[in-house]
């Protein structure tokens, strides 16, 4: 990507690495899958802060990164003194997950799950950490025990949907999201994941509609809006995507984000195959790929 800065290239590479080895022709779909949120994905508070990829270009994270490092170090020192303390171990693992130190978080939560094998809070965090570490099959097994049919947890259901999407079972993923939305009907991160799942199913109009609903929620945050921008760009609606991105980024960074996605679309053999299929199917079953190009 010779037209992208080093920072943009590094971020794109990290997004691809999150879901394992990606063939060049599948990059746009990998980009969508890398944006899935494994659980609550709140911007603050005690929910699991995981999963959603933000922008390709974001220069505002220096102070936040330093604070995250200090927080992780503080919890790490407490953990070293008492690794069997559940709240300390959970907070240390959460801090590590927030820094993308997934292997270390998994190790801590695996140890904790052995000590508390029936604790649904521990199992939920452990399952989400496994998913983030690129171990979706193990994550699916753990998350299945992280709540019960009698007491379902919308955040766990959403994480199960994200894992199913990772494994390519988009129909099952959408069933999980639907179950989560019965409990939390307007939760923007569940709606966002559902929209991304539609995109992975090549149902871009449904994806756009769902992500617009997610972005309109009062508590929608930047990852939700950037996922909407991503899908708009994948539809070829680059001006609209840039407009959405500018709600959270300056004009230069918003333009760089959309340019990066546009570049990946142009390089994708998979995308060209979809466009060819659209041409054969005629106007009755368009995916909107390549429409409204600007």
C-alpha positions in Angstrom: 0.0 0.0 0.0 2.5 2.6 -1.2 0.0 5.5 -0.8 -0.6 4.9 2.9 1.5 6.1 5.8 3.5 3.7 7.9 1.0 4.1 10.7 -1.9 3.3 8.5 -0.1 0.2 7.1 0.6 -1.0 10.6 -3.0 -0.6 11.7 -4.3 -2.5 8.7 -1.8 -5.2 9.3 -2.9 -5.6 12.9 -6.6 -5.8 11.7 -5.7 -8.6 9.3 -3.6 -10.5 11.9 -6.6 -10.5 14.4 -8.4 -13.1 12.3 -5.4 -15.1 11.2 -3.9 -15.7 7.7 -6.0 -13.9 5.1 -5.8 -14.5 1.3 -5.2 -11.3 -0.6 -8.5 -11.7 -2.5 -10.5 -11.7 0.8 -9.1 -8.5 2.3 -12.4 -6.5 2.3 -14.2 -9.3 4.1 -11.3 -9.7 6.5 -11.6 -6.0 7.3 -15.2 -6.4 8.1 -14.6 -9.5 10.3 -11.8 -7.7 12.2 -14.4 -5.0 13.2 -16.6 -7.5 15.1 -17.0 -6.8 18.8 -16.6 -9.7 21.2 -19.1 -8.7 23.9 -20.1 -5.4 25.5 -17.5 -3.2 23.8 -18.3 -0.2 25.9 -16.0 2.8 25.7 -15.9 3.0 29.5 -17.1 1.3 32.6 -16.9 -2.3 33.8 -18.1 -4.0 30.6 -15.6 -5.9 28.6 -13.8 -3.4 26.4 -12.9 -5.6 23.4 -12.9 -6.3 19.8 -14.2 -3.3 17.7 -11.5 -1.9 15.5 -11.6 1.8 15.3 -10.2 3.9 12.5 -7.4 3.1 10.1 -5.8 6.4 10.9 -6.0 7.7 14.5 -3.3 9.9 15.9 -5.1 10.6 19.2 -4.1 7.5 21.2 -0.7 8.4 22.6 -1.9 9.6 26.1 -4.6 6.9 26.2 -2.0 4.2 25.4 0.3 5.5 28.2 -2.6 5.5 30.7 -3.5 1.9 29.6 0.1 0.8 30.1 0.2 2.3 33.6 -3.2 0.7 34.5 -2.0 -2.7 33.3 1.2 -2.3 35.3 -0.7 -1.4 38.5 -3.0 -4.4 38.2 0.0 -6.6 37.3 1.7 -5.7 40.5 -1.4 -6.6 42.5 -1.8 -9.8 40.6 1.7 -10.8 41.3 1.0 -10.4 45.0 -2.2 -12.4 44.9 -3.0 -14.2 41.6 -6.0 -16.0 43.2 -7.9 -12.8 43.9 -10.7 -12.9 41.3 -11.4 -9.1 41.0 -7.7 -8.4 40.6 -7.1 -11.1 38.0 -10.2 -10.0 36.1 -9.1 -6.4 36.1 -5.6 -7.3 35.1 -6.8 -9.5 32.2 -9.2 -6.7 31.1 -6.4 -4.2 31.0 -4.2 -6.6 29.0 -7.1 -7.2 26.6 -7.5 -3.5 26.1 -3.8 -3.4 25.1 -4.2 -6.4 22.7 -2.0 -8.6 24.9 -4.4 -11.4 24.2 -2.1 -14.4 24.9 -1.2 -13.2 28.4 -4.9 -12.3 29.1 -5.9 -15.8 28.0 -3.3 -17.4 30.3 -4.5 -15.4 33.3 -8.2 -16.2 32.7 -7.5 -19.9 32.0 -5.9 -20.1 35.4 -8.8 -18.3 36.9 -11.4 -20.5 35.2 -9.7 -23.6 36.7 -10.1 -22.1 40.2 -13.7 -20.9 39.5 -15.0 -23.4 36.9 -18.6 -22.5 37.3 -18.3 -18.7 37.6 -20.1 -17.3 34.5 -18.4 -13.9 34.8 -15.0 -15.6 34.6 -16.0 -17.9 31.8 -17.5 -15.0 29.8 -14.2 -13.0 30.0 -12.2 -16.1 29.2 -14.3 -17.0 26.2 -14.0 -13.4 24.8 -10.3 -13.4 25.4 -9.9 -16.7 23.5 -11.9 -15.2 20.6 -9.7 -12.1 20.5 -6.6 -14.4 20.5 -7.8 -16.1 17.3 -9.0 -19.3 19.0 -12.7 -19.2 18.1 -13.5 -22.9 18.5 -12.2 -22.9 22.0 -14.0 -19.6 22.6 -17.3 -21.1 21.4 -17.0 -24.0 23.9 -16.2 -21.8 26.8 -18.9 -19.2 26.0 -21.5 -21.9 25.8 -21.1 -22.4 29.6 -20.9 -18.6 30.4 -24.7 -18.3 30.8 -27.8 -20.5 30.9 -31.1 -20.6 28.9 -32.8 -19.6 32.1 -30.6 -16.6 32.6 -29.2 -15.5 29.2 -26.7 -12.7 29.0 -26.9 -10.4 26.0 -23.2 -9.7 26.0 -22.3 -13.4 26.0 -24.9 -14.0 23.2 -23.3 -11.2 21.2 -19.8 -12.7 21.8 -21.1 -16.1 20.6 -22.4 -14.4 17.5 -19.0 -12.8 16.9 -17.3 -16.2 17.2 -19.8 -17.8 14.8 -19.1 -15.1 12.3 -15.3 -15.8 12.8 -16.0 -19.4 12.0 -18.0 -18.5 8.9 -21.4 -19.5 10.2 -23.2 -16.2 9.6 -26.7 -17.7 9.9 -26.0 -18.9 13.4 -24.3 -15.7 14.3 -27.4 -13.7 13.3 -29.5 -16.0 15.4 -27.3 -15.2 18.4 -27.6 -11.4 17.7 -31.3 -11.7 17.4 -31.5 -13.4 20.8 -29.3 -10.7 22.3 -31.5 -8.0 20.9 -34.5 -9.6 22.6 -32.8 -8.8 25.9 -31.2 -5.5 24.9 -33.3 -4.2 21.9 -31.4 -1.0 21.2 -27.8 -2.1 22.2 -25.7 -0.4 19.5 -22.8 -2.9 19.6 -25.1 -5.9 19.1 -26.8 -4.0 16.2 -23.4 -3.1 14.9 -22.3 -6.8 15.0 -25.5 -7.8 13.2 -24.9 -5.3 10.5 -21.3 -6.5 10.0 -22.6 -10.1 9.9 -25.0 -9.1 7.1 -22.0 -7.5 5.3 -20.1 -10.8 5.7 -23.1 -12.5 4.2 -22.8 -10.1 1.2 -26.1 -8.5 2.2 -24.9 -4.9 2.1 -28.3 -3.1 2.0 -29.3 -4.9 5.2 -25.9 -4.2 6.7 -26.3 -0.5 6.0 -29.8 -0.3 7.4 -28.8 -2.1 10.6 -25.7 -0.1 11.1 -27.6 3.2 10.6 -30.0 2.0 13.4 -27.0 1.2 15.6 -25.3 4.6 14.9 -28.6 6.4 15.7 -28.7 5.0 19.2 -28.1 7.6 21.9 -25.2 5.6 23.4 -23.5 4.7 20.0 -19.8 5.4 20.1 -17.0 5.8 17.6 -16.5 2.1 16.7 -20.2 1.8 15.8 -20.1 4.9 13.5 -16.8 3.8 11.9 -18.4 0.4 11.2 -21.2 2.2 9.4 -18.6 4.2 7.5 -16.9 0.9 6.6 -20.0 -0.6 5.1 -20.9 2.6 3.2 -17.4 2.5 1.7 -17.8 -1.2 0.8 -21.0 -0.2 -1.1 -19.0 2.4 -3.0 -20.6 5.3 -1.2 -17.3 6.9 -0.4 -18.6 10.5 0.2 -21.2 9.3 2.7 -18.5 7.1 4.4 -16.2 10.0 4.7 -19.0 12.2 6.1 -19.7 9.6 8.9 -16.0 9.3 9.7 -15.7 13.0 10.1 -18.0 12.9 13.1 -15.1 11.4 15.1 -12.0 12.2 13.1 -10.5 15.2 11.4 -11.0 15.6 7.7 -7.6 14.3 6.8 -7.9 11.1 8.9 -11.4 10.5 7.7 -10.3 10.8 4.1 -7.3 8.5 4.8 -9.6 5.8 6.2 -11.9 5.8 3.2 -9.0 5.9 0.8 -7.5 2.8 2.6 -10.8 0.9 2.2 -11.1 2.0 -1.4 -7.6 0.8 -2.1 -8.4 -2.7 -0.6 -11.6 -2.9 -2.7 -9.6 -2.1 -5.8 -7.0 -4.8 -5.0 -9.6 -7.5 -4.1 -10.2 -10.3 -6.6 -13.1 -11.4 -4.4 -14.8 -8.0 -4.9 -14.3 -8.2 -8.7 -16.0 -11.6 -8.7 -18.9 -10.2 -6.8 -19.2 -7.4 -9.2 -19.2 -9.9 -12.1 -21.9 -11.9 -10.4 -24.0 -8.8 -10.1 -23.7 -8.1 -13.8 -24.9 -11.6 -14.6 -27.8 -11.4 -12.2 -29.1 -8.1 -13.6 -30.7 -5.3 -11.7 -33.0 -7.5 -9.6 -30.5 -8.8 -7.1 -27.8 -6.2 -6.7 -25.4 -6.2 -3.8 -24.8 -2.4 -4.4 -21.0 -3.2 -4.8 -19.4 -0.5 -6.8 -22.6 1.6 -7.0 -22.5 5.3 -6.4 -18.8 5.5 -7.1 -17.4 9.0 -6.7 
